[in-house]
Amino acid sequence: MTNRGPYTVETSPLLAALRQAGVPFRVFVHPAPPKTLTQAAQERGHALHQVVRSILFRDAQHRFVLLLLPGGYRADWPGLRRYLGQRRLTLATPDEVLAVTGYPIGAVGPLGLRQPVRLLADERVFEPEEISMGSGVRGVAVILRSADLRRVLAAQGLEVGRFGVRQGEPA
């Protein structure tokens, strides 16, 4: 397999964390890194909402928060700021994403991160039985049961709530 970033399927800390936790999963290799979330979902045989997005935010104190959202949703910025008690939140830069998570944008997932971060998930991430997310390797997804992901993340202090709104809807 060609190297699609800093990690390979064999060396990805995210996949190692799933293996260590005993979580069954499948690896899906895209023919080329997908250009859109819709393309990723179609190639994986999933509906858009089954694709989990991992978005890294930075607060005013330079603390990082990783938010998991289902495909087709965007962050509810006012609700997120209120929940976190922050007046200001910004998206992490691509360099910050790589430094904090160890993964490039487009391959980020919530496990095996380089630095500990606060983990939030929109509750709708866990509605489908099967989901897919970044594996830590560009162009490669991991497919697993949402209940397994929730169990593993709960042990890391996962906070679940309503943190997203459907794209196209006001926050």
Buried (B, 14 or more C-beta within 10 A) or exposed (E): EEEBBBBBBEEBBBBBBBEEBEBEBEEBBBEEBBEEBEEBBBBBEBEBBBBBBBBBBBBEEEEBBBBBBBBBBBBBEEBBBEBBEBEEBEEBEEEBBBEBBBBBBBBBBBBBBEEEBBBBBBEBBBEBEBBBBBBBBBBBBBBBBBEBBBEBBEEBEBBBEEBBBEEEEEE
